[in-house]
Amino acid sequence: MGVALLVQEFWDRARDRWVLTISALFALLCSAVTLYGKSADEVGTQLTGPSLVTLTSLLVPLVALVLGHDAVVGERERNTLGMLLSLPVSRFEVVLAKFAGRLMALLCSIALGLGAAVAIAHGQSAVLLRLALPTSLLGASFLALGILISSVSRRQVTAASLVVVCWFCLVFFYDLGLLGLLVASDGSVSTGTIGWLVSINPAGLFRTETLRRLSGPGVLEHLGVAVGGPGRVAEVLIWIAWSVLPIGLSGLLLARERDMR
């Protein structure tokens, strides 16, 4: 039954015109960035990877949040949530099926965008393929967060508003806040502390670690951003936490709702 729910979620999202449109847009933007880098001089070519990182860090979180915002509250507004919870599956299976099905649709969109970039950038294909795993982890983190927002919301319009606010806070305002902290502290905050503060945000972790892997450890210093960062184990744990904790909390909220019925 859980697998059937997963497949149904995937096909519903795969047929969604919004998902198809955003997938085409992502592929078009990735292709445009890659074509520009390919046609430019050597410096432009070297900036193709970082440019794709910036594009991905902005677009993928928004797509993932919007993709997850109606997972639960949409069922509630259609009065189908009670029927869904009455099926012979656990509450966590319901949440996992929704998460996994929508994640599969999101991964298809990511594969389309990065695949278009790889097909164009012949000399940088191996470099661009390194974006696949961290981009998938970024999408999974924000998708899980979107499902959590959907679980706590009572109306779909509220969930839509919250995911947009969440996107602005984590993708834009969080970095501005850290910059303000650096200015206010006049450099008294260590680079290690700043590195950890950047890395506990999935968007910041994606940007810093992916730039390091694509362009070498000195790229952030070259861009004027000298920060430390967590080790590989801590990085993996942060990614796991951002995916597992929101899904676990969503399952607990569904269990509470089922018990109240």
Protein Blocks (a to p, Z undefined) as FASTA:
>chain_A
ZZmmmmmmmmmmmmpmklmmmmmmmmmmmmmmmmmmmmmcfklmmmmmmmmmmmmmmmmm
mmmmmmmmmmmmmmmmnopmmmmmmpccdfklmmmmmmmmmmmmmmmmmmmmmmmmmmmm
mmlmmmmmmmmmmmmmmmmmmmmmmmmmmmmpcbfklmmmmmmmmmmmmmmmmmmmmmmm
mmmnnomacfklmmmmmmmpmklmmmmmmmmmmnojklmmmnopacddddfklmmmmmmm
mmmmmmmmmmmmmmmmmmmZZ
